[in-house]
Amino acid sequence: MKESLNRFSLDAVKFNEQMLLCLIAIWLVVVGTAISSIYSQPFSKKQRLFWILLVICLPILGLLIYLPFSMPEGRQSALLSFVKKK
């Protein structure tokens, strides 16, 4: 039993250069998509700069904070009405 549980441990994960390069590439695509989304929003130049700096300087948290602001107005109100019902 112990041997089969050891198969699912993180000790078996091989973190090498190729995996690191793939993770960096995926992260750059996600950040690039967020920046593209920021430019498609009707923000002023100061607001765009703020959001871009937030997304870049706070890697995961910045994206999570920007997520509700990236939705079109109709979807925001639908999301807020769903949250208020609970």
C-alpha positions as CSV (number, residue, x, y, z in Angstrom):
1,M,0.0,0.0,0.0
2,K,2.8,2.4,0.9
3,E,4.5,1.8,-2.5
4,S,1.3,2.7,-4.4
5,L,0.8,5.9,-2.3
6,N,4.5,6.9,-3.0
7,R,3.6,7.1,-6.7
8,F,1.5,10.1,-6.0
9,S,4.0,12.1,-4.1
10,L,5.8,15.2,-5.4
11,D,9.1,13.5,-5.0
12,A,8.6,11.8,-8.3
13,V,8.1,15.1,-10.2
14,K,11.0,15.9,-12.3
15,F,11.3,19.7,-12.5
16,N,13.8,20.4,-15.3
17,E,14.7,23.2,-17.7
18,Q,12.1,22.1,-20.3
19,M,9.3,22.3,-17.7
20,L,10.5,25.7,-16.5
21,L,10.5,27.0,-20.1
22,C,7.0,25.7,-20.7
23,L,5.7,27.3,-17.5
24,I,7.4,30.6,-18.5
25,A,5.8,30.4,-21.9
26,I,2.4,29.7,-20.5
27,W,2.7,32.6,-18.0
28,L,3.8,35.0,-20.8
29,V,0.8,34.0,-22.9
30,V,-1.6,34.6,-19.9
31,V,-0.1,38.0,-19.1
32,G,-0.1,39.0,-22.8
33,T,-3.8,38.1,-23.0
34,A,-4.5,40.1,-19.9
35,I,-2.7,43.1,-21.3
36,S,-4.5,42.7,-24.6
37,S,-7.8,42.7,-22.6
38,I,-6.8,45.8,-20.7
39,Y,-6.2,47.7,-24.0
40,S,-9.6,46.6,-25.3
41,Q,-11.4,48.1,-22.3
42,P,-12.7,51.7,-22.4
43,F,-10.1,52.8,-19.7
44,S,-8.3,56.1,-19.6
45,K,-4.5,56.1,-20.0
46,K,-3.9,56.3,-16.3
47,Q,-6.3,53.4,-15.6
48,R,-4.6,51.3,-18.3
49,L,-1.2,52.0,-16.8
50,F,-2.5,51.1,-13.3
51,W,-4.0,47.8,-14.5
52,I,-0.9,46.8,-16.5
53,L,1.4,47.6,-13.6
54,L,-0.9,45.7,-11.2
55,V,-1.0,42.6,-13.5
56,I,2.8,42.7,-14.0
57,C,3.9,43.5,-10.4
58,L,1.5,41.2,-8.6
59,P,1.6,38.2,-10.8
60,I,-1.3,36.0,-9.7
61,L,-3.1,38.4,-7.4
62,G,-3.1,41.1,-10.1
63,L,-4.8,38.8,-12.6
64,L,-7.4,37.8,-10.0
65,I,-8.1,41.4,-9.1
66,Y,-8.5,42.4,-12.8
67,L,-10.7,39.5,-13.6
68,P,-14.1,41.1,-12.6
69,F,-13.2,44.3,-14.5
70,S,-12.4,42.4,-17.7
71,M,-16.0,41.3,-18.2
72,P,-18.5,43.3,-20.3
73,E,-21.0,45.3,-18.4
74,G,-23.9,42.9,-18.9
75,R,-22.0,40.0,-17.5
76,Q,-20.8,42.0,-14.5
77,S,-24.4,42.8,-13.5
78,A,-25.4,39.2,-14.0
79,L,-22.5,38.0,-11.9
80,L,-23.3,40.5,-9.1
81,S,-27.0,39.6,-9.1
82,F,-26.0,35.9,-8.7
83,V,-23.7,36.7,-5.8
84,K,-26.4,38.9,-4.1
85,K,-28.9,36.1,-4.2
86,K,-26.8,33.9,-1.9
